[in-house]
Each structure stands twice: as structure tokens, then as C-alpha cells.
């Protein structure tokens, strides 16, 4: 049976945070089933404008093997959304893997899902993100960070590298490299490769 990936969408999510990684997972439909989740079943608008259809409202989502949280401007309001944060806590306890891209790590941190874990996030928003999770061990310089079953990536395009690394951990590096080749993507395999930490004055 394929693993079910639940992508947590909300108004003003970042397009590439979602569709970059989902392109990688979607190359393996026999291994991954992708479900878009939202506050309701109404389409959700991204920061860039395009809307995405929703398969399930949060509460009606099926069991999830992978809980996937993107970033975007909309994460700034999640501290006041206990409905979403409570749901994230419950689903994170049940999921095999919890992953975020960009400021999606802030949402997980607000929910307490990253407490006691190493994690990273978008370097331009790093100060704000880290303020949301004082009990998280934030890594300033990292393309992505894996700590047990928690996977977090730096900003936007970094989520593609993390997705390929996650696929490699589950199905082998040869499979992940084949996906990168099929999508004509130059995969950064080194999780510590992060020129944007220096560009944003973090190191």
C-alpha cells in the first residue's frame, strides 16, 4: 500500500513549498498517495494567487503516514488558530513522518510538535520562526534537518532536496536519483549545504 501524504494547506501558502516536493513524490504513485487538506473543502488560495482544490477538510482527513506542512505568509496567523494547532498535534502523534518546508516549521513549533527536536527553516524568516519554538534546537546552517521522524527544510526550493532525501531514506538513493534525473533537477545531496545562512547573517 502506498504511504498517504497529507499536505496541510491554508490561505497564503507558498506554491513551490508544496508543488516542488509533491512533484518528486508524485513520480512514485505506487509508493505515495497525495491528499490536499484544508480548513474546508473549498479551494485554497496561495500567496501567489493560484488556488488549489482540497480533497479533505482537516478533520475529515484519512489516516496519514506523512504529515507535510508548507510555509508561506499564512503561517503568521497560525498562533491564533488553535483548531489547526490542536489538529497538528494529534496527527503528528499518529504519523510515521512529519515534514515541513520553509516557515511550515513555525506552525509545527507553535503546536509543540518540534519540542526536543533539531530543526531548520527559511533563513530570511529565521528569527521569527525560532521565536515560535523556544524548546526546539534550531539549526542555523542547513539545507534540511532530519531528527528521528521529523524532517524540516530551509526556504522554498530547499523542500525539493529534502523530499528527495526523504525518498532516498525510504526507497534508496538510486530511486531518488532516478526521480531527480526524470525531473531534470540538480539534487543537492548535502544537508549541510546552505549558502543562504551566510547571506542572511546567521553564520
Secondary structure, DSSP 8 states (H G I E B T S, - for coil): --EEEEEE--TTB-HHHHHHHHHHHHT-TTTEEEEEEESSSS-EEBTTS-EE--SEEGGG----SEEEE--SGGGGGGGG-HHHHHHHHHHHHH-SEEEE-TTHHHHHHHTTTTTTSEE---STTHHHHHHT-TTSEE-SS-SEEEETTEEEESSTTHHHHHHHHHHHHHH-HHHHHHHHHHTT------TT--HHHHHTT--
